[in-house]
Amino acid sequence: MTDAVDTSEDGAAGHEGLDARSRILTDLADVDGHLGFIEGLLARHELSASERAWVEAEVARVRQRQADPCVTMAVVGEFSAGKSSFINALLREELFETDAVQGTTAAATIISPGPERVLRVHGRAGDEGEVVAGPAGRDEIARELAARTSGAGMRGRYLGLEHPSDFLASGVRIIDTPGTNSLSQWHDAVTRRAILELADACIVLTPAVEPLSQTLRGFLRDNLADQLPSCVFVLTKIDLVRPRERARVEAYARRVLADEFGLPDARVLAYCSLPEQEGYADGNRDAEAAILGLLRERRIQLQVTRCVALLERILLALRARMRQTADDRRRERERLEEATCEDVDEFVSERRAGLLHEFQDRVDGGRRHLLAELDELAASVREEAERGLDACANQTQVRAYLSQGLVDRLARWQKRALARLDDGRGELAEAETVRAATRDARAAFEREFLAQYRTLAALGRELAIPVDVASGLDDTKTAEVVTDGGLAEEAARSEVADTNRFVGSIAGGAAAGAAIGSAVPGVGTLIGAAAGGLVGFMGWSSASSDPTRVRKLRDAVRDSVRAATTAYLDAFGRAVTQGYLAYANQAWRALDQLMADYRSVYGRAVALMRERDRAEQRRVERELEELQADGRLVERRMEELRRIRERLLEL
């Protein structure tokens, strides 16, 4: 983007009729070029309706000021400084009240040249206003002015007076302002607004009996610092100062202006606002001529300077708005970056890994708890197996215990173990750990999916895949895993088959040991053969009840009984834990399928969302870059206007 420069013939034609100095001033200010730049900003950037209306009104005011044939002169001073009397003297007519009462003037009055006296009330600068008097004579206008300039009812409004004065006909417009040190703070606000928005030049009135009071100096520093070099300072009520002291009063005022405000060449004039006073007419005419001469001489400079000040005011407001918009765009960019949804494949893969780790931890916890219960149960069955063997009083009982008693004990223990591991519904109690882990993992995944892709819900998509379609992880189907493919029934079936096989295969010796190994789940033929070999070696005598022989027989087979019991317990434990883990694996596969279904169902929609978000990010980035580029242009324009204003004050 580049600065807009007005090269139209209309811009050049606007210089016709100007002297060389005026043309230099207008070319230096390049008001049209700056207005074109501002209008370009308006076309490129969004503003609220009120902001745009304000800028457009300010631009119109600058253009109106360019075309205005009059110089607008604000009369500024403290209350009782003689502003109303001074204006009456300039108009050669008693229109404004001159009572020495604080707050005589409470509203600004703009007095313009016109063929007749007409008084209007304006709501804002630039409107046509409502005629409240006129064309009328002096008395009626004076009454209306007195009624309307002295009350708070005019707050936010101002008066416009047209008057056929010779002074105004010279191309001057006067603004009568409230006193700067009024007890009402809004009076000061009215004066500040008139100075900043309406006036080309200021006539500062100060009583000769107390020139440039401290309160007036404070007001000038705060509100007229830039305009002071072009101000005219008028010592009013000069008739109240002895003739021989007047020069000293003027010298004092010049010294204050030079020392405190850096104005060694300040224009200081004396003025008597009372027409009945003789001997002051020539001085007043000289003062008026000096004021008119200054305004005529510097009309273009004053108007151009005011236009530049208005341009700066507009650019300051636009800069502030653009900075705010840029901050908004940065926040929007950050929000978009945070809200841009993750790729579904990446999201599912990442969450799958995290959920699998959490799921495995909980399943492992359940397995450890299950093993602890099995160990506790195993200790009891080992004691029972030892007690059963020790209870055998003869060889026949030992043989019966080996052939059937141990198997019966193991079968009874298995029923008790299964009953203890049962949750009361025919299911493995520890399966609830898997179900809870599965429910929590699914809930976590769907919750995070909804948070990541919440826009899908706004688009009307249902962010939940039905259980019976995708996962089969509800409690009913989870229970079926244990019931139908579960551990209890399988263990029971194995118990019946193995017991029958064991009972029907008793023969004796090594063959008996092999039968034990094949009958008891997990015993193994080597352990069974060892037990059977000992039995065969010692021989079987059902009648022998010799305690020593029986004890030796029990001791001979004890290790084999222990080994057979341990092998059976190990086989039972493996069957239970493998069933538990198989159930957990089945549950995880269902979870995995659920996540895969989310990936397939929402993948396309998420891809479109991501592309939309990226496009929105690119748009915001472009707008931010444009704002930053235009912000740099505004800064350069403002710096250029500051240099122009300084140069205009030097000319």
C-alpha positions in Angstrom: 0.0 0.0 0.0 1.2 3.5 -0.8 0.3 7.0 0.4 -2.6 8.5 -1.7 -1.6 11.7 -3.4 -4.2 14.1 -5.0 -2.9 15.0 -8.5 -6.3 16.1 -9.8 -6.8 19.3 -11.7 -9.2 20.4 -9.0 -6.4 20.4 -6.5 -4.3 22.6 -8.7 -7.2 24.9 -9.5 -7.7 25.5 -5.8 -4.5 27.6 -5.8 -5.8 30.1 -8.3 -6.1 33.6 -6.9 -3.6 32.9 -4.1 -0.4 34.9 -3.7 3.0 33.2 -3.9 3.3 32.8 -0.1 -0.1 31.3 0.2 0.6 28.8 -2.6 3.8 27.8 -0.7 1.8 27.2 2.4 -0.9 25.2 0.7 1.6 23.1 -1.2 3.6 22.5 2.0 0.5 21.4 4.0 -0.8 19.1 1.1 -4.1 18.9 2.9 -5.8 17.2 0.0 -3.1 14.5 -0.1 -3.5 13.8 3.6 -7.3 13.7 3.2 -6.9 11.2 0.4 -4.7 9.0 2.6 -7.3 9.1 5.4 -10.1 8.2 3.0 -8.0 5.3 1.7 -7.7 4.1 5.3 -11.5 4.3 5.7 -12.0 2.2 2.6 -9.5 -0.5 3.8 -10.4 -0.9 7.4 -13.4 -1.7 9.5 -14.7 0.9 11.9 -17.9 0.9 13.9 -20.7 3.0 12.5 -20.1 5.7 15.1 -16.4 5.8 14.5 -16.8 6.0 10.8 -19.4 8.7 11.1 -17.0 10.7 13.4 -14.0 10.4 10.9 -16.2 11.3 8.0 -17.5 14.3 9.8 -14.0 15.4 10.7 -12.9 15.0 7.1 -15.9 17.1 6.0 -14.9 19.7 8.6 -11.4 19.9 7.1 -12.7 20.3 3.6 -15.1 22.9 4.8 -12.3 24.7 6.6 -10.3 24.6 3.3 -13.1 26.3 1.4 -14.1 28.7 4.2 -13.4 32.4 3.2 -13.4 33.4 6.9 -10.9 33.1 9.6 -12.4 31.9 12.8 -11.1 33.8 15.9 -11.8 32.5 19.4 -12.0 35.1 22.1 -10.6 33.5 25.3 -10.2 34.8 28.8 -11.2 34.4 32.4 -14.6 35.5 33.6 -14.8 39.2 34.0 -11.9 39.7 31.6 -14.2 41.8 29.4 -14.8 39.3 26.6 -18.5 40.3 26.1 -17.6 44.0 26.2 -14.7 43.4 23.7 -17.0 41.6 21.3 -19.7 44.3 21.6 -17.0 46.9 20.8 -16.0 44.9 17.7 -19.6 44.6 16.5 -20.3 48.3 17.4 -23.5 47.1 19.1 -24.5 46.1 22.7 -25.6 42.5 22.2 -23.8 40.5 24.9 -24.4 40.9 28.6 -21.5 42.5 30.4 -22.5 41.9 34.1 -19.6 41.2 36.3 -21.1 37.9 37.4 -19.3 34.7 37.1 -20.8 32.6 34.4 -22.3 35.3 32.3 -21.4 33.3 29.2 -22.0 29.6 29.7 -22.3 28.5 26.0 -20.1 29.2 23.1 -21.5 31.6 20.5 -20.1 31.6 16.9 -20.7 35.0 15.3 -20.5 35.0 11.5 -20.9 37.7 8.9 -24.4 38.0 7.5 -26.8 40.5 6.0 -29.1 40.5 9.0 -29.2 39.5 12.6 -30.3 35.9 12.9 -29.8 33.7 16.0 -29.7 29.9 15.8 -29.2 27.0 18.3 -26.9 24.2 17.0 -26.6 20.7 18.4 -23.2 20.1 16.9 -20.8 21.8 14.6 -21.9 21.8 11.0 -25.6 21.4 11.4 -28.0 24.0 10.1 -29.4 24.8 13.5 -32.8 26.0 14.7 -33.6 29.7 14.2 -34.7 31.1 17.5 -34.7 34.8 16.6 -34.5 36.9 13.5 -34.2 38.5 11.3 -34.6 40.8 14.2 -33.5 44.0 15.8 -30.8 44.4 18.4 -33.0 44.2 21.5 -34.7 40.9 20.6 -31.3 39.3 19.7 -29.8 40.6 22.9 -32.7 39.2 25.0 -32.3 35.8 23.3 -28.6 35.8 23.8 -28.9 36.6 27.5 -31.4 33.9 28.0 -29.6 31.2 26.1 -25.9 31.8 27.0 -26.3 31.9 30.7 -27.8 28.5 31.6 -26.9 24.8 31.8 -29.7 24.1 29.3 -27.2 24.8 26.5 -24.8 22.1 27.6 -23.6 20.2 24.6 -24.9 22.9 22.2 -23.8 26.3 20.9 -25.3 29.4 19.4 -24.8 30.7 15.9 -25.3 34.5 15.3 -25.2 36.1 11.9 -24.5 39.9 12.1 -23.9 42.7 9.5 -20.8 44.0 11.3 -18.0 45.7 9.2 -15.4 43.8 11.3 -17.0 40.5 10.4 -17.5 41.5 6.8 -13.7 41.7 6.6 -13.6 37.9 6.6 -13.7 37.2 10.3 -15.7 34.8 12.4 -15.7 35.3 16.2 -16.3 32.6 18.9 -17.3 33.9 22.3 -16.3 31.3 24.9 -17.1 30.9 28.6 -14.6 32.1 31.2 -11.7 29.8 31.7 -11.7 29.9 35.5 -15.4 29.4 36.0 -16.6 27.4 38.9 -18.4 25.1 36.5 -15.9 22.7 35.0 -18.0 22.1 31.9 -17.4 25.8 31.0 -13.7 25.1 30.6 -14.6 22.0 28.5 -16.7 24.3 26.1 -13.7 26.6 25.7 -11.3 23.8 25.1 -13.6 22.3 22.4 -13.9 25.7 20.7 -10.2 26.1 20.6 -9.4 22.6 19.4 -12.1 22.0 16.9 -13.3 25.4 15.6 -10.8 28.2 16.0 -8.1 29.2 13.5 -6.6 31.8 15.9 -7.2 32.9 19.5 -7.5 36.4 20.9 -6.5 36.0 24.6 -8.0 38.7 26.8 -6.5 39.6 30.1 -7.4 42.6 32.3 -4.7 45.3 32.4 -5.2 45.6 36.1 -4.1 42.0 36.6 -2.4 40.8 33.4 -1.9 37.1 32.8 -3.0 35.7 36.2 -1.6 32.3 37.3 -4.9 30.5 36.5 -4.9 31.9 33.0 -1.3 30.9 32.5 -2.2 27.4 33.6 -5.0 27.3 31.1 -2.8 28.5 28.3 -0.1 25.9 29.0 -2.7 23.1 29.1 -4.8 24.0 26.1 -3.0 26.5 23.9 0.6 25.4 23.8 0.6 24.8 20.1 -1.5 27.8 19.1 0.3 30.4 21.4 2.7 31.6 18.6 -0.2 32.7 16.5 -2.3 34.2 19.4 -2.9 37.9 20.0 -2.9 39.1 23.6 -5.3 42.0 24.4 -5.0 44.0 27.6 -8.7 44.9 28.3 -9.9 47.6 30.7 -6.9 49.6 29.9 -8.9 52.7 30.9 -8.5 51.5 34.6 -4.7 51.8 34.4 -3.1 55.2 34.8 -1.7 56.5 31.6 1.9 56.6 32.9 1.7 53.0 34.1 0.3 51.5 30.8 3.7 51.0 29.2 4.9 49.2 32.3 1.9 46.9 32.2 2.4 46.1 28.6 6.1 45.5 29.2 5.2 43.1 32.1 2.9 41.1 29.9 5.5 40.8 27.2 8.1 39.7 29.7 5.8 37.0 31.1 5.0 35.7 27.6 8.7 35.7 26.7 10.0 34.1 29.9 7.3 31.5 30.6 6.0 30.7 27.1 9.0 31.4 24.9 7.2 34.1 22.9 9.7 37.1 22.7 7.7 38.6 19.8 4.2 38.1 21.2 1.6 40.6 20.0 0.3 42.5 22.9 -2.4 45.2 22.3 -4.3 47.5 24.6 -8.1 47.9 24.3 -10.9 49.9 25.9 -14.3 48.3 25.5 -16.3 51.2 26.8 -17.5 53.4 24.0 -18.4 56.3 26.3 -14.7 56.7 27.3 -13.1 59.4 25.3 -9.5 59.3 24.2 -9.5 55.6 23.5 -11.1 55.4 20.0 -7.8 55.8 18.1 -6.2 53.1 20.3 -9.1 50.8 19.8 -9.0 51.3 16.0 -5.3 50.6 15.9 -5.8 47.4 17.9 -8.7 46.3 15.6 -6.6 47.1 12.6 -3.7 45.2 14.0 -6.0 42.2 14.6 -7.5 42.4 11.1 -4.2 42.9 9.5 -2.8 39.8 11.2 -5.8 37.7 10.3 -5.7 38.8 6.7 -2.0 38.4 6.4 -2.0 35.0 8.0 -5.5 33.7 6.9 -4.1 31.0 4.7 -1.4 30.1 7.2 -3.9 30.0 10.1 -6.4 27.9 8.1 -3.8 25.5 6.8 -2.4 25.2 10.3 -5.8 24.4 11.6 -6.4 21.9 8.9 -3.1 20.2 9.7 -4.2 20.1 13.4 -7.5 18.5 12.5 -5.7 16.0 10.3 -3.5 15.1 13.2 -6.5 14.7 15.4 -8.1 12.4 12.8 -4.9 10.3 12.4 -4.5 10.0 16.2 -8.0 8.6 16.4 -7.5 6.3 13.5 -4.1 5.1 14.9 -5.7 4.3 18.2 -8.5 2.4 16.5 -6.1 0.5 14.2 -4.0 -0.4 17.2 -7.0 -1.7 19.0 -8.0 -3.7 15.8 -4.5 -5.0 15.5 -4.7 -6.2 19.2 -8.0 -7.8 18.4 -6.6 -9.6 15.4 -3.6 -10.9 17.4 -6.0 -12.2 20.0 -8.1 -13.8 17.3 -5.0 -15.3 15.8 -4.0 -16.8 19.1 -7.6 -18.1 19.6 -7.6 -19.7 16.2 -4.2 -21.3 16.8 -5.5 -22.7 20.1 -8.9 -23.7 18.5 -7.5 -25.2 15.3 -8.4 -28.9 15.7 -5.9 -31.6 15.5 -5.7 -34.0 12.6 -7.9 -37.0 13.5 -5.3 -39.6 12.7 -2.8 -37.8 14.9 -5.4 -37.3 17.6 -6.5 -40.9 17.7 -2.9 -42.3 17.5 -1.8 -40.0 20.4 -4.8 -40.7 22.6 -4.7 -44.4 21.8 -1.2 -44.6 23.1 -2.1 -42.7 26.3 -5.3 -44.7 26.9 -3.6 -48.0 26.2 -1.0 -47.2 28.9 -3.7 -46.3 31.4 -5.8 -49.3 30.5 -2.8 -51.7 30.9 -2.0 -50.2 34.2 -5.5 -50.9 35.5 -5.7 -54.3 34.0 -2.3 -55.1 35.5 -3.6 -54.0 38.9 -6.6 -56.3 38.5 -4.3 -59.2 37.5 -2.1 -58.6 40.6 -5.1 -58.6 42.8 -6.4 -61.8 41.2 -3.0 -63.5 41.7 -2.9 -62.4 45.3 -6.3 -64.1 45.8 -5.1 -67.2 44.0 -2.0 -67.4 46.2 -4.2 -67.2 49.3 -6.4 -69.9 47.9 -3.4 -72.1 46.9 -1.9 -72.0 50.4 -5.1 -73.4 51.8 -5.3 -76.3 49.3 -1.6 -77.2 49.9 -2.4 -77.5 53.6 -5.4 -79.7 52.8 -3.4 -81.9 50.5 -0.7 -82.4 53.2 -3.4 -83.1 55.9 -5.1 -85.6 53.6 -1.9 -87.5 53.0 -1.0 -87.5 56.7 -4.5 -88.9 57.6 -3.8 -92.1 55.7 -3.2 -94.8 58.3 -2.2 -97.7 56.0 -1.1 -98.5 52.5 -4.6 -99.0 51.3 -5.6 -95.5 52.4 -2.5 -94.0 50.8 -3.3 -95.8 47.6 -6.9 -94.6 47.8 -5.8 -91.0 48.5 -3.4 -91.1 45.5 -6.0 -92.6 43.2 -9.0 -90.6 44.2 -8.7 -88.6 47.5 -6.3 -86.0 46.1 -8.4 -85.5 43.1 -11.6 -85.1 45.2 -9.9 -82.6 47.4 -8.7 -80.6 44.4 -12.1 -80.7 42.8 -13.7 -79.5 46.0 -11.1 -76.7 46.4 -11.7 -75.7 42.8 -15.4 -75.2 43.4 -14.6 -73.1 46.5 -12.1 -71.1 44.6 -14.5 -70.5 41.7 -17.1 -69.5 44.2 -14.8 -67.0 45.9 -13.6 -65.6 42.5 -17.3 -65.3 41.4 -19.0 -61.9 41.7 -22.3 -63.6 42.6 -23.6 -63.5 39.0 -21.6 -66.3 37.6 -18.9 -64.0 36.4 -15.2 -63.4 37.4 -15.3 -60.6 39.9 -12.1 -59.1 38.7 -13.8 -58.6 35.3 -15.4 -55.5 36.8 -11.9 -53.9 36.8 -11.7 -54.4 33.1 -15.2 -53.1 32.6 -14.5 -50.0 34.7 -11.2 -49.4 32.8 -13.0 -49.8 29.5 -15.8 -47.4 30.5 -13.4 -44.8 31.8 -11.1 -45.1 28.7 -14.1 -44.7 26.4 -15.5 -41.7 28.3 -12.1 -40.0 28.4 -11.6 -40.5 24.6 -15.1 -39.2 23.8 -14.8 -36.3 26.2 -11.4 -35.3 24.7 -12.7 -35.8 21.1 -15.7 -33.6 21.9 -13.4 -30.9 23.3 -11.0 -31.1 20.4 -13.7 -31.1 17.7 -16.5 -29.2 19.4 -17.3 -27.4 16.2 -18.7 -30.7 14.8 -21.4 -30.5 17.5 -22.2 -27.0 16.4 -22.6 -28.3 12.9 -25.2 -30.8 14.1 -23.1 -33.9 14.1 -23.6 -36.4 16.9 -20.3 -36.9 18.6 -21.0 -40.3 20.0 -21.0 -43.6 18.0 -23.6 -46.1 19.3 -22.3 -49.0 21.4 -24.0 -51.7 19.4 -22.6 -50.4 16.2 -19.0 -49.6 17.1 -17.7 -51.1 20.3 -20.0 -53.6 22.0 -18.6 -52.3 25.3 -21.8 -52.0 27.3 -22.2 -54.0 30.5 -24.4 -56.6 28.9 -21.9 -57.5 26.2 -19.0 -57.3 28.6 -20.7 -59.8 30.9 -21.2 -62.2 28.0 -17.5 -62.4 27.5 -17.2 -64.0 30.9 -20.4 -66.0 30.8 -20.1 -67.5 27.3 -16.4 -67.7 26.8 -15.5 -67.4 30.4 -13.4 -69.0 32.9 -15.9 -70.7 35.3 -17.6 -73.0 32.7 -14.3 -73.8 31.0 -12.7 -74.7 34.3 -15.7 -76.8 35.3 -15.7 -78.7 32.0 -12.0 -79.3 32.4 -12.5 -80.6 35.9 -15.1 -83.1 34.9 -13.2 -84.4 31.9 -9.9 -84.6 33.8 -11.4 -86.2 36.9 -13.1 -88.9 34.8 -9.9 -89.5 32.8 -7.9 -89.7 36.1 -10.3 -92.1 37.8 -10.6 -94.4 34.8 -6.8 -94.7 34.3 -5.6 -96.0 37.7 -3.3 -99.1 37.1 -0.4 -98.8 39.4 3.4 -98.2 39.3 4.7 -95.9 36.5 1.5 -96.2 34.6 -0.4 -94.8 37.5 2.0 -92.0 37.7 1.6 -91.2 34.1 -2.2 -91.3 34.6 -1.8 -88.8 37.4 0.2 -86.6 35.1 -2.4 -86.6 32.4 -5.3 -86.4 34.7 -4.4 -83.5 36.9 -4.2 -80.3 34.7 -0.6 -79.2 34.5 1.0 -81.9 36.6 3.1 -83.4 33.8 4.0 -87.0 33.2 7.4 -86.7 34.8 6.1 -85.7 38.2 3.3 -88.3 38.0 5.7 -91.0 36.9 8.0 -90.3 39.8 5.1 -90.7 42.3 3.9 -93.8 40.6 7.5 -95.3 40.5 7.8 -94.9 44.2 4.4 -96.6 44.7 5.4 -99.4 42.4 8.8 -99.9 44.1 7.4 -100.2 47.5 4.5 -102.4 46.4 1.0 -102.2 47.4 -0.4 -104.1 50.3 -3.7 -103.1 51.4 -3.4 -105.0 54.7 -0.1 -103.4 55.8 -0.6 -100.9 58.6 2.8 -100.9 60.0 3.2 -97.3 61.2 6.8 -97.2 60.2 6.2 -98.6 56.7 3.1 -96.3 56.3 5.1 -93.3 57.3 7.9 -94.2 54.9 5.3 -94.6 52.2 3.7 -91.2 53.0 7.2 -89.6 53.0 8.1 -91.3 49.7 5.1 -89.9 47.9 4.8 -86.5 49.7 7.0 -84.6 47.3 5.1 -86.0 44.4 1.8 -85.0 46.0 3.2 -81.6 46.6 4.4 -81.3 43.0 1.1 -82.6 41.6 -0.8 -80.1 43.8 1.5 -77.2 42.8 1.2 -78.2 39.1 -2.5 -78.3 39.4 -2.7 -74.9 41.1 -0.3 -73.4 38.5 -2.5 -74.8 35.7 -5.7 -73.5 37.4 -4.0 -70.1 38.0 -2.9 -69.8 34.4 -6.4 -70.7 33.2 -8.0 -68.0 35.4 -5.4 -65.3 34.6 -5.3 -66.1 30.9 -9.1 -65.9 30.8 -8.9 -62.6 32.6 -6.3 -61.2 30.2 -8.2 -62.7 27.2 -11.2 -60.7 28.3 -9.1 -57.6 28.8 -7.7 -58.0 25.3 -11.2 -58.4 23.9 -12.3 -55.2 25.7 -9.3 -53.3 24.3 -9.9 -54.5 20.8 -13.4 -53.2 21.1 -12.0 -49.9 22.3 -9.6 -49.8 19.5 -12.4 -50.4 17.1 -14.3 -47.6 18.6 -11.4 -45.2 18.1 -11.0 -46.4 14.5 -14.7 -45.8 13.9 -14.4 -42.2 15.1 -11.4 -41.8 12.8 -13.4 -43.1 9.8 -16.7 -41.3 10.5 -15.3 -37.9 11.3 -12.0 -37.8 9.4 -13.4 -36.0 6.4 -15.4 -33.4 8.4 -12.4 -32.7 10.6 -10.2 -32.3 7.5 -12.7 -29.7 6.2 -12.7 -27.9 9.6 -8.9 -27.8 9.6 -8.8 -26.3 6.2 -11.4 -23.7 7.2 -9.5 -22.8 10.3 -6.2 -22.5 8.3 -8.0 -20.2 5.8 -9.3 -18.1 8.7 -5.8 -17.9 10.1 -4.5 -16.8 6.8 -7.2 -14.1 6.6 -6.4 -12.8 10.0 -2.7 -12.8 9.3 -3.3 -10.8 6.1 -5.5 -8.3 8.0 -2.9 -8.0 10.7 -0.1 -7.4 8.2 -2.2 -4.8 6.4 -2.9 -3.1 9.8 0.7 -3.1 10.7 1.7 -1.7 7.3 -0.9 1.0 7.4 0.1 1.7 11.0 3.6 2.4 9.8 2.2 4.7 7.1 0.1 6.5 9.7 3.1 7.0 11.9 5.1 8.5 9.0 2.1 10.7 8.1 1.9 12.0 11.7 5.6 12.7 11.8 5.2 14.5 8.5 2.3 16.6 9.9 4.3 17.5 13.0 7.1 18.8 10.8 4.7 20.7 8.6 3.1 22.3 11.7 6.4 23.3 13.0 7.4 24.7 9.6 4.1 26.6 9.4 4.7 28.3 12.7 8.2 29.4 11.5 6.9 31.0 8.3 
